[in-house]
């Protein structure tokens, strides 16, 4: 009797399972993932309608000095054809480093200045229009446990 009950249960559940799986595993995964936001893979660049210039840089960057060794810091801006980039690094409103070249979409800090917080200013010019953004760059001393 128990075998007959199990067989009937299996015969009822098997078609239900087959029907729910008709759309496939990929469909189930896409359906689940679609609940977690907008999936727009298009990237807006400076010069595009609706571009926010405050999206060029992160708000803060951190770099650590270990002993006497310097670590470098590279910060990239959006790469736009026929654009010019001006990078300026300030400490207490005093210019520390400047890089102005139409081809440098990356700011490089090869020799770290003293431990402090700096303001990095980026001015990107494309099509006669300027886009500006700022970020904080903090240089820390990393404590190495002995």
N, C-alpha and C positions, 0 to 999 in steps of 0.2 A: 504494500500500500504506500509506503514511504517513497519507493522508487517511482511509482506512478505519479505522485504529487510533485516530485522533483522534475520529472520529465515534462509534465504539463507546465510547470513554472518556466523551465528552460525554453519550451516551445513558444510560450507567450513573450518572454523577454527577448529572445533572439531576433525576431523581426523588428521589435522596437529599437534595439540597439543598431540594427542594420540601417533603419530609416534615419536615425539621428546622425549616423556617420556618413550619410550620402554626400554631404557638402565637402567633406575632407578636412584634414588636419590644418592645412593652410588657411582655409576659410575661418576655422575656429580661432586660430591665432590672430589673424587680422581683425576679426570681430572683437576679440578681447583687447588688443592693442589700440583699437580706434577709440576706446573710452578715455585714453590718457592724453588728449591734446590734439592740436591741429597739426597735420602732417603736410606742411608746406615747405618743400625743399628748395624753393627759389631763394636766392641771396640778393639782397639789395645792396648796391654799392653807391658811393658818393656820386652824385649826378643823376641817380635814379629818383623818380617821383616817390615821395614818402620815406626817403632815407633820413634817419636821425643821426646827426653828427656825433652824438654822445655814445654811439655804438662802436666807434673806432677803437677805443681803448677800454681796458678793464678799469675799475675804480682804483685798485691798488695792486702793486707788484712788490714782492719781497725777495730779497737776495741776501745770502748769508756769507760771511767771511769766516773761514776756519783758520785760526792761527794767523800766520803771515800770508797764507795762500789766498789769492783772490778768485772768486767765482765770477763768471761773466753773466751778463744779462742781455738778452735779445728780445726786443718787443716789436712785433709786426703790426703794420697798419694794413688796411685793405689795399690790395694791389690793383691800381686802376691805370689803364693805358693813358699816356699823355698827361699824367698828373705830376705835380711837384710836391715834395714833402719838406717841411721844415720842422726839425726836432730841437727843442730847447729844454735843458735841464737846469732848474733853479733851486737854490737853497737860500731861504730868507730873502727872496726877491733879488738875489744876486745870481747872474748867469754863471753856471759852472761849466757847461758843455753845450755846444751848438753844432748841428749838422744840417746843412741846407744843400740839397742836391736833388735834382728831379728824379733820379733813379733809385734813391735810398728809401725804400718803403719799410726798412727795418732799422730800428734804433739799437745801437750796440754800445754797451757800457763795458769796455774791456778791462779797464783798471778801476776798481771800485774806489770811490771817494771815501771819506771818513764815514763812520757809523752815524747815521742821521736819517731824517726824512726829507725827501726832495720832491719837487713838483716837476713833472714832465709835461711839456706842452707840445702838441702836434698841430700843425697847420697844414692841411692838404688842400691844394688848389687844383681844380679841374674845370675846364670850360669857363674860366674866368670867375668861378665862384669859389669862395673859401669855406672850408669846413674846419672847425676847431674842436679839440677835445683835450682834456687834462687828466692826469692820473698821478697818484702818489707813488713814489718809489722809496721804499724803506730798506736801508742797508743795516743788517743786524750782525752782531758777533755771535757765532754759534759756539756754545759751550760744549766741549768734548769731554766726556767722562773718562777718567783715567782708571 
